[in-house]
Amino acid sequence: MKKLINDPRSVVAETLEGFGAAHADVVEVHSEPDFVTRAGGAVQGKVGLVSGGGSGHEPLHAGFVGVGMLDAAVPGPVFTSPTPDQVLPAIQAADGGKGVLLIVKNYTGDVLNFETAAELADAEGVDVRTVVTNDDVAVQDSLYTAGRRGVAGTVCVEKIAGAAAERGDDLDSVAAVAQRVNDNVRSMGVALTACTVPHAGKPSFDLPEDEIEIGIGIHGEPGRRRIPLASADEITEMLVTPVADDLGLAQGDRVLLFVNGMGGTPSSELYVVYRRARALLEERGVEVTRSLVGNYVTSLEMQGASVSVLRLDDELTELWDAPVHTTALRW
Amino acid sequence: MKKLINDPRSVVAETLEGFGAAHADVVEVHSEPDFVTRAGGAVQGKVGLVSGGGSGHEPLHAGFVGVGMLDAAVPGPVFTSPTPDQVLPAIQAADGGKGVLLIVKNYTGDVLNFETAAELADAEGVDVRTVVTNDDVAVQDSLYTAGRRGVAGTVCVEKIAGAAAERGDDLDSVAAVAQRVNDNVRSMGVALTACTVPHAGKPSFDLPEDEIEIGIGIHGEPGRRRIPLASADEITEMLVTPVADDLGLAQGDRVLLFVNGMGGTPSSELYVVYRRARALLEERGVEVTRSLVGNYVTSLEMQGASVSVLRLDDELTELWDAPVHTTALRW
């Protein structure tokens, strides 16, 4: 296992320490328990947004804490859910008196632990709603999931719900727009290589030198099938077609096309995928009006990519375009 | 070779095609010959900035084209210098009547081809200056270089010179500030794994499973030495100490600390390195007042990182902080 780490047990804490020191203008890192808030803390009179999940997917979620997006993020151990004891103080720190929305990727542990924390917060008088993201069309149930997995589309939910909260929407409205984004975004990924969880010390799964896995999960969970290595155009079509079909994209639809790197793939390859994905959508008469290309929801050093498509309307476009000032997304 | 590509011969063209389509609001991609300009072209009355070099280091340089930074970038084939025939039209496209500064990383082919293009542009009446970056302290001469190599510090040169041009400085002043940044920035990198150039189809060099290379070049050129895999803290010290010593950092100095990923390393590991690098600088009484952490000057999918330190003064800090709107750097 070749990694720039000291001790597998200290990776998350040391990452957070570096992250907090590098970006003290944007975030504040809290430890024992670990969570990240905006520098300056909760914004009074604004709905708070909290997300989180296992570490190893950086910049998700801590990289999306900041003006226009999340108020707090809760990183668990690598590929492991944060505990309710971590989530609760993050909810409290994000509460500006207008309630808190939890954005939770659909994994059994995350859903359970955020739910427990929500109940604890509710008992303390914080109004809490939860939206569970499940944008991955690859499989119906998965290794750690009942129902579809939440993957890269979560970034779209966090960005757009964050903008709605920032403009002053109330909790029900912010939850509704978050749900609407989730209902209109679909994703599917491919792995060229496995990744190695530090405390495991060996690759999460075996992938032969001449095979790739279509529909991979962000923890290396099995996807739809393994196939021999194919061209980028062929692979892209295997990702875009199920996404577009599941979303029921039709002539005239406007979309955000998001090509996400899994961590170990050069950005040049992501643009090769983007190019083909865009052409495939255009062949369906779909107009790509917004784009995002880069490493946003990763699986440690895994080589691979995912394609997400979000169907846009005027309001979602306006909220996507609204200013955002986080460490990973800024405009 | 597992890559998301179609044909090794078309990687650069297809990357540019995707890049241009995804970011038409910021850049315009020109082909035959290949170069990238700001959307809207040259800014009249402003000094133009042009950089370039072999592809495979993305987002360098095309990702830094935009307001506040470069006017044009010229990508060669992977790890291969662009030709004078490519550089010349980029210079012409960047010329807003106040002359053009070329920022060239110190590699023999790049220096030669940009020089030839500069002479051709000069013959056509464009006032051209060149600043050659050579921030890598690892080795004195290298495989493709007489003198030190230009590596990640080039981003600092492009950002700060770009801000100087944007505020209206004349060509001599912009060239002088670019030179001043280069004189005050030093870098050194480490490779954990090799990378594979698409048209070569096999790793550029062999690095045993239990060894790393300290002082690696961004094309995989040999560094200072190979050592057994060590802890992130030990490796970071091997990078920071020569950088700080060479720069002659003293108590009270203020610096920008830039931890750059080589492409295949998760951002979590970059923050582990940042954390230790910052502590080492602080132990010397050096204050880290600005930070940059991420994949900015990569070597395809190489796993590894580099540490750059730029000594700041008030003017360099102000120019670093000035607004920038490119696809890879935006604030």
Boltz contact constraints between the chains, C-beta under 6 A:
constraints:
  - contact:
      token1: [A, 2]
      token2: [B, 192]
      max_distance: 6.0
  - contact:
      token1: [A, 4]
      token2: [B, 232]
      max_distance: 6.0
  - contact:
      token1: [A, 4]
      token2: [B, 269]
      max_distance: 6.0
  - contact:
      token1: [A, 4]
      token2: [B, 272]
      max_distance: 6.0
  - contact:
      token1: [A, 4]
      token2: [B, 273]
      max_distance: 6.0
  - contact:
      token1: [A, 5]
      token2: [B, 232]
      max_distance: 6.0
  - contact:
      token1: [A, 5]
      token2: [B, 272]
      max_distance: 6.0
  - contact:
      token1: [A, 6]
      token2: [B, 231]
      max_distance: 6.0
  - contact:
      token1: [A, 6]
      token2: [B, 232]
      max_distance: 6.0
  - contact:
      token1: [A, 6]
      token2: [B, 233]
      max_distance: 6.0
  - contact:
      token1: [A, 14]
      token2: [B, 272]
      max_distance: 6.0
  - contact:
      token1: [A, 14]
      token2: [B, 275]
      max_distance: 6.0
  - contact:
      token1: [A, 15]
      token2: [B, 268]
      max_distance: 6.0
  - contact:
      token1: [A, 15]
      token2: [B, 271]
      max_distance: 6.0
  - contact:
      token1: [A, 15]
      token2: [B, 272]
      max_distance: 6.0
  - contact:
      token1: [A, 17]
      token2: [B, 275]
      max_distance: 6.0
  - contact:
      token1: [A, 18]
      token2: [B, 271]
      max_distance: 6.0
  - contact:
      token1: [A, 18]
      token2: [B, 272]
      max_distance: 6.0
  - contact:
      token1: [A, 18]
      token2: [B, 274]
      max_distance: 6.0
  - contact:
      token1: [A, 18]
      token2: [B, 275]
      max_distance: 6.0
  - contact:
      token1: [A, 19]
      token2: [B, 271]
      max_distance: 6.0
  - contact:
      token1: [A, 21]
      token2: [B, 278]
      max_distance: 6.0
  - contact:
      token1: [A, 22]
      token2: [B, 274]
      max_distance: 6.0
  - contact:
      token1: [A, 22]
      token2: [B, 291]
      max_distance: 6.0
  - contact:
      token1: [A, 22]
      token2: [B, 293]
      max_distance: 6.0
  - contact:
      token1: [A, 58]
      token2: [B, 267]
      max_distance: 6.0
  - contact:
      token1: [A, 58]
      token2: [B, 268]
      max_distance: 6.0
  - contact:
      token1: [A, 192]
      token2: [B, 2]
      max_distance: 6.0
  - contact:
      token1: [A, 231]
      token2: [B, 6]
      max_distance: 6.0
  - contact:
      token1: [A, 232]
      token2: [B, 4]
      max_distance: 6.0
  - contact:
      token1: [A, 232]
      token2: [B, 5]
      max_distance: 6.0
  - contact:
      token1: [A, 232]
      token2: [B, 6]
      max_distance: 6.0
  - contact:
      token1: [A, 233]
      token2: [B, 6]
      max_distance: 6.0
  - contact:
      token1: [A, 263]
      token2: [B, 266]
      max_distance: 6.0
  - contact:
      token1: [A, 264]
      token2: [B, 264]
      max_distance: 6.0
  - contact:
      token1: [A, 264]
      token2: [B, 301]
      max_distance: 6.0
  - contact:
      token1: [A, 266]
      token2: [B, 263]
      max_distance: 6.0
  - contact:
      token1: [A, 266]
      token2: [B, 300]
      max_distance: 6.0
  - contact:
      token1: [A, 266]
      token2: [B, 301]
      max_distance: 6.0
  - contact:
      token1: [A, 267]
      token2: [B, 58]
      max_distance: 6.0
  - contact:
      token1: [A, 268]
      token2: [B, 15]
      max_distance: 6.0
  - contact:
      token1: [A, 268]
      token2: [B, 58]
      max_distance: 6.0
  - contact:
      token1: [A, 269]
      token2: [B, 4]
      max_distance: 6.0
  - contact:
      token1: [A, 271]
      token2: [B, 15]
      max_distance: 6.0
  - contact:
      token1: [A, 271]
      token2: [B, 18]
      max_distance: 6.0
  - contact:
      token1: [A, 271]
      token2: [B, 19]
      max_distance: 6.0
  - contact:
      token1: [A, 272]
      token2: [B, 4]
      max_distance: 6.0
  - contact:
      token1: [A, 272]
      token2: [B, 5]
      max_distance: 6.0
  - contact:
      token1: [A, 272]
      token2: [B, 14]
      max_distance: 6.0
  - contact:
      token1: [A, 272]
      token2: [B, 15]
      max_distance: 6.0
  - contact:
      token1: [A, 272]
      token2: [B, 18]
      max_distance: 6.0
  - contact:
      token1: [A, 273]
      token2: [B, 4]
      max_distance: 6.0
  - contact:
      token1: [A, 274]
      token2: [B, 18]
      max_distance: 6.0
  - contact:
      token1: [A, 274]
      token2: [B, 22]
      max_distance: 6.0
  - contact:
      token1: [A, 275]
      token2: [B, 14]
      max_distance: 6.0
  - contact:
      token1: [A, 275]
      token2: [B, 17]
      max_distance: 6.0
  - contact:
      token1: [A, 275]
      token2: [B, 18]
      max_distance: 6.0
  - contact:
      token1: [A, 278]
      token2: [B, 21]
      max_distance: 6.0
  - contact:
      token1: [A, 291]
      token2: [B, 22]
      max_distance: 6.0
  - contact:
      token1: [A, 293]
      token2: [B, 22]
      max_distance: 6.0
  - contact:
      token1: [A, 300]
      token2: [B, 266]
      max_distance: 6.0
  - contact:
      token1: [A, 301]
      token2: [B, 264]
      max_distance: 6.0
  - contact:
      token1: [A, 301]
      token2: [B, 266]
      max_distance: 6.0
  - contact:
      token1: [A, 330]
      token2: [B, 330]
      max_distance: 6.0
